[in-house]
Each structure stands twice: as structure tokens, then as C-alpha cells.
Amino acid sequence: MSTHGRAPDPQEGTSEAALDPIGLWSAFKRAHEVVRTRVIADAAEAAGLSEPDLTILADLNKAGGALRQSELAASLGWDRTRVSHQLTRMSKRDLVTRRRANGVIVTLTDAGHQAITAVYPGLDAAVRRHFTDKLSAQEVETLTAVLDRL
């Protein structure tokens, strides 16, 4: 019996990850790098987009085509300077526009929308092949909840 007067729950047992946070961190970093590299190689490079291009285009597309620059930076976890420099490069390639309107609004151009629309099926397939297909539905749900919490 536990100190709380009930039998211990096996789900509450101490795991190796709990005993080795550095090992968990290393496994997380390795998985991130391996999956990211494979997905980008399959999807972004084939479409002539960099990983930052793809990330921004996907976030803007998910948001309906436009976001405040500060919201975009927050959703990516990037600092404002990094976002600004990347958007400048993308603007020069006519993938996005920026305009001042109660902050800076970033909008997909027609070319940006076409680029993300063209790459999306390959991106979806690459994410499935290198990531979600290797997990059960329950693991995807759990991992999503954990990552959303971080």
C-alpha cells in the first residue's frame, strides 16, 4: 500500500526517463533532429524552400493566410529579429508581404499560397512517414498534449 492508503498505480511508477532527465533530453533532441532532417529533405528541399520558409508558410496558411508578425514569432518560438530577417528574405522572393496596421501584418502572397499548396501533400506524407506513422493514435494524442504543455 502507498502512504495514501491505496495500492500504487503502475502508471505512476518511476520510469527510466524520470530517473535520467539528461537521457530523455538527449532522446528528444535526437528524435527532433532526425525527424526534422528527413521531413525537410523530403518536402521543403524538393519544393525549393528552406526549412524557415516552409515553417512560416505553413503557419500563415494554417492561420488563414495572415498573422501579426508578433503572433507569428510567438507561434514559432522565434525571436523577433529572426522572424524579421526571414520575412525580409521571403518578401524579396514574393512569398509574403508585410504591412503596418496596428502592428505588422504578414500575409501570404499568391506565390506564397501556391508554394505551400504545392508542398503540402509532400509535407503531409513526409511527416506521416517519418513521424506519426511510427506512433499509435494514443501516442500521438499523448505527445501532442505533452508538447502543447511545454
Buried (B, 14 or more C-beta within 10 A) or exposed (E): EEEEEEEEEEEEEEEEEEEEEEEBEEEEEEEEEEBEEBBBEBBBEBBEBBBBBBBBBBBBBEBEBBBBBEBBBEBBEBEEEEBBEBBEEBBEBEBBBBEEEEEBBBBBBEEBBEBBEBBBEBBEBBBEEBBBEEEEEEEBEEEEEEEEEE
